[in-house]
Amino acid sequence: MGRLDGKVALVTGGARGQGAAEATLLAAEGATVYLTDVLDDEGKATAKACGGTFIHHDVSSEAGWNTVVDQVMGEQSRLDVVVNNAGIFFSRALTEMPLADWDRVIAINQTGVFLGMKVAGKAMQAAGNGGSIVNISSVAGMRGGSGAIAYAASKWAVRGMTKVAASELGRYGIRVNSIHPGAIDTPMLQQVPGIEANRERTVRRIPLGRIADPEDIARVVLFLASDDSSYMSGAELTVDGAWMV
């Protein structure tokens, strides 16, 4: 018996890295998994490997969200788990940040989560089965850092939006929680200034002594998706090896 037997899950940004690990684990635990991304070839390969269904999806588009959720509901008549995982990182100093890059980060990392909670939350309400929404934020949503003004703004927003959604959707049995990963060994890590170039120094700063694997986050997603966390909502779980303590 899997911990998600009979449940239907949707994971955004599921083509590779952390999202792929999340989709794979949820499927292994019995969920019917839909994974979405703009990376079609990688998304299809991940879906084939885990037995899921891939859908091309721009999370910053409300029409795109409506199309994805309509497909899931049309095929399954329910949606139990949504993992708002899709995100991008762009590093630039505050005074040098181009508005176009700011807007792109906010559109994907922040507006994408808002739309996911709005559209999927409405479908969950209509289905009447409750559900769990897991929003992937970051330690950058807990503490400021140089060179990540747009990313930090988006991740702090995810933290706040999670709490508002938990308050509003709780009456429908829908739980909403956020996860705040630290350094995770994914392609995005290579974009963070200084971490890859000084990997050993980064590891020394982490009390648990290692950079996390995507599966470390996937296991926390599974916990929040499952009934094991049935009385948790509005929580923020930092998963960073005590890096930011």
C-alpha positions as CSV (number, residue, x, y, z in Angstrom):
1,M,0.0,0.0,0.0
2,G,1.3,3.4,-1.0
3,R,0.8,6.5,1.1
4,L,-1.0,8.2,-1.8
5,D,-3.1,5.3,-3.1
6,G,-6.2,6.6,-4.9
7,K,-5.0,10.2,-5.0
8,V,-4.3,12.4,-8.0
9,A,-1.3,14.8,-7.9
10,L,-0.1,17.6,-10.1
11,V,3.5,18.8,-10.0
12,T,4.6,21.9,-11.9
13,G,8.2,22.2,-13.1
14,G,8.3,18.4,-13.1
15,A,10.6,17.8,-16.0
16,R,13.9,17.6,-14.2
17,G,15.6,18.2,-10.9
18,Q,13.6,18.7,-7.8
19,G,10.2,18.5,-9.6
20,A,11.1,15.3,-11.3
21,A,12.1,13.7,-8.0
22,E,8.8,14.9,-6.4
23,A,6.7,13.5,-9.3
24,T,8.6,10.2,-9.2
25,L,8.2,9.7,-5.5
26,L,4.5,10.6,-5.5
27,A,3.9,8.1,-8.3
28,A,5.9,5.4,-6.5
29,E,3.6,6.0,-3.4
30,G,0.5,5.3,-5.4
31,A,-0.6,8.7,-6.8
32,T,-1.8,9.2,-10.3
33,V,0.7,11.9,-11.3
34,Y,0.5,14.7,-13.8
35,L,3.7,16.7,-14.3
36,T,3.9,20.0,-16.2
37,D,6.7,22.1,-17.6
38,V,7.8,24.1,-20.6
39,L,10.6,21.6,-21.2
40,D,8.7,19.2,-23.4
41,D,11.3,16.5,-24.2
42,E,12.6,16.2,-20.6
43,G,9.0,16.4,-19.2
44,K,7.8,13.5,-21.5
45,A,10.9,11.4,-20.5
46,T,10.3,11.9,-16.8
47,A,6.6,11.1,-17.2
48,K,7.4,7.9,-19.1
49,A,9.9,6.9,-16.4
50,C,7.6,7.4,-13.5
51,G,4.3,6.3,-15.2
52,G,2.8,9.8,-15.1
53,T,1.3,12.1,-17.7
54,F,3.1,15.2,-19.0
55,I,1.3,18.4,-20.0
56,H,3.0,21.5,-21.5
57,H,2.3,24.3,-19.1
58,D,3.4,27.9,-18.6
59,V,2.6,28.5,-15.0
60,S,2.4,32.3,-15.4
61,S,-0.7,31.9,-17.7
62,E,-4.1,31.7,-16.1
63,A,-5.5,30.2,-19.4
64,G,-2.7,27.6,-19.1
65,W,-3.7,26.7,-15.6
66,N,-7.3,26.4,-16.6
67,T,-6.4,24.0,-19.4
68,V,-4.2,21.8,-17.2
69,V,-6.7,21.6,-14.3
70,D,-9.6,21.0,-16.7
71,Q,-7.7,18.1,-18.3
72,V,-6.9,16.5,-14.9
73,M,-10.5,16.9,-13.6
74,G,-11.9,15.7,-16.9
75,E,-9.8,12.5,-16.8
76,Q,-9.8,11.9,-13.0
77,S,-12.8,13.8,-11.6
78,R,-10.6,14.8,-8.6
79,L,-7.4,16.6,-7.7
80,D,-5.9,15.8,-4.3
81,V,-2.4,17.2,-4.4
82,V,-0.8,20.2,-6.1
83,V,2.9,20.9,-5.8
84,N,3.7,24.4,-7.0
85,N,7.3,23.6,-7.7
86,A,8.1,25.6,-10.9
87,G,10.6,28.4,-10.5
88,I,13.5,30.2,-12.0
89,F,16.5,32.1,-10.5
90,F,18.2,35.2,-11.9
91,S,21.0,36.9,-10.1
92,R,21.6,40.6,-10.4
93,A,22.3,43.4,-7.9
94,L,19.4,45.5,-6.9
95,T,20.5,48.6,-8.8
96,E,21.3,46.6,-11.9
97,M,18.2,44.5,-12.1
98,P,16.4,44.9,-15.5
99,L,12.7,45.3,-15.1
100,A,12.1,42.6,-17.7
101,D,14.0,40.1,-15.7
102,W,12.3,41.1,-12.5
103,D,8.9,40.7,-14.2
104,R,9.8,37.3,-15.5
105,V,10.9,36.0,-12.1
106,I,7.8,37.3,-10.4
107,A,5.5,36.0,-13.1
108,I,6.8,32.4,-12.8
109,N,7.8,32.2,-9.1
110,Q,5.0,34.3,-7.5
111,T,2.1,34.7,-10.0
112,G,2.5,31.0,-11.0
113,V,1.9,30.0,-7.4
114,F,-1.0,32.3,-7.0
115,L,-2.7,31.0,-10.1
116,G,-2.0,27.4,-9.0
117,M,-3.7,28.0,-5.7
118,K,-6.5,29.9,-7.3
119,V,-7.4,27.5,-10.1
120,A,-6.6,24.2,-8.4
121,G,-8.1,25.4,-5.1
122,K,-11.4,26.1,-6.9
123,A,-11.4,22.7,-8.5
124,M,-10.6,21.0,-5.1
125,Q,-13.5,22.9,-3.6
126,A,-15.9,21.7,-6.3
127,A,-14.7,18.1,-6.0
128,G,-15.3,18.2,-2.2
129,N,-12.5,15.8,-1.3
130,G,-10.2,18.3,0.5
131,G,-6.7,18.2,-0.6
132,S,-3.1,19.4,-0.1
133,I,-1.3,22.2,-1.8
134,V,2.5,22.3,-1.3
135,N,4.2,25.5,-2.3
136,I,8.0,25.4,-2.9
137,S,9.5,28.5,-1.5
138,S,13.2,28.8,-0.5
139,V,15.5,29.8,2.4
140,A,15.6,33.0,0.4
141,G,12.0,33.5,1.5
142,M,13.2,33.3,5.2
143,R,16.3,35.5,5.0
144,G,17.6,38.2,2.6
145,G,20.8,37.7,0.6
146,S,22.7,39.8,-1.9
147,G,22.2,39.4,-5.6
148,A,18.7,37.8,-5.5
149,I,16.3,40.7,-5.2
150,A,13.6,39.3,-7.5
151,Y,14.0,35.7,-6.4
152,A,13.9,36.7,-2.7
153,A,10.8,38.9,-3.3
154,S,9.0,36.0,-5.0
155,K,9.9,33.5,-2.4
156,W,8.9,35.8,0.5
157,A,5.6,36.3,-1.3
158,V,5.1,32.5,-1.6
159,R,5.6,32.2,2.2
160,G,2.9,34.9,2.8
161,M,0.4,33.7,0.2
162,T,0.6,30.2,1.6
163,K,-0.6,31.4,5.0
164,V,-3.5,33.4,3.4
165,A,-4.5,30.4,1.3
166,A,-4.4,28.1,4.4
167,S,-6.7,30.4,6.2
168,E,-9.2,30.7,3.3
169,L,-9.2,27.1,2.1
170,G,-9.2,25.3,5.4
171,R,-12.9,25.3,5.7
172,Y,-13.0,23.1,2.6
173,G,-10.5,20.6,4.1
174,I,-7.7,21.9,1.8
175,R,-4.3,22.3,3.5
176,V,-1.7,24.6,2.2
177,N,2.0,24.5,3.4
178,S,5.3,25.8,2.1
179,I,8.7,24.2,1.9
180,H,11.9,26.3,2.1
181,P,14.8,24.3,0.6
182,G,18.4,25.3,1.1
183,A,21.2,24.2,-1.3
184,I,19.8,21.4,-3.4
185,D,21.9,19.7,-6.1
186,T,19.9,20.7,-9.2
187,P,20.6,22.7,-12.3
188,M,19.4,25.9,-10.5
189,L,22.2,25.6,-8.0
190,Q,24.7,26.2,-10.7
191,Q,23.1,29.7,-11.3
192,V,23.7,30.8,-7.7
193,P,26.8,33.0,-7.5
194,G,29.7,31.4,-5.7
195,I,28.1,28.2,-4.6
196,E,29.3,25.9,-7.4
197,A,32.7,27.7,-7.6
198,N,33.2,27.3,-3.8
199,R,31.2,24.1,-3.2
200,E,33.5,22.9,-0.4
201,R,33.1,26.2,1.4
202,T,29.4,26.0,1.0
203,V,29.3,22.5,2.4
204,R,31.4,23.6,5.4
205,R,28.7,26.2,6.2
206,I,26.0,23.5,6.4
207,P,25.9,21.8,9.8
208,L,24.7,18.5,8.3
209,G,27.8,18.6,6.1
210,R,26.3,18.1,2.6
211,I,24.3,19.7,-0.2
212,A,20.9,18.0,-0.4
213,D,19.7,15.7,-3.1
214,P,16.4,16.5,-4.8
215,E,15.0,13.4,-3.1
216,D,15.5,15.1,0.3
217,I,12.8,17.7,-0.7
218,A,10.6,15.1,-2.4
219,R,10.3,13.2,0.9
220,V,9.0,16.3,2.6
221,V,6.6,16.9,-0.2
222,L,5.3,13.4,0.2
223,F,4.8,14.0,3.9
224,L,2.8,17.1,3.3
225,A,0.8,15.5,0.5
226,S,-0.1,12.5,2.6
227,D,-2.5,12.1,5.5
228,D,0.5,11.9,7.8
229,S,0.3,15.7,7.9
230,S,-3.5,15.9,8.1
231,Y,-3.5,18.6,10.8
232,M,-0.8,20.7,9.3
233,S,-1.7,23.8,7.3
234,G,-0.1,27.2,7.0
235,A,3.2,25.8,8.1
236,E,6.6,26.6,6.7
237,L,9.2,23.8,6.7
238,T,12.8,24.8,6.3
239,V,14.8,21.9,4.7
240,D,18.4,23.2,4.6
241,G,20.6,21.1,6.9
242,A,20.5,23.9,9.5
243,W,22.3,26.2,7.0
244,M,20.2,29.2,8.0
245,V,20.0,28.6,11.8
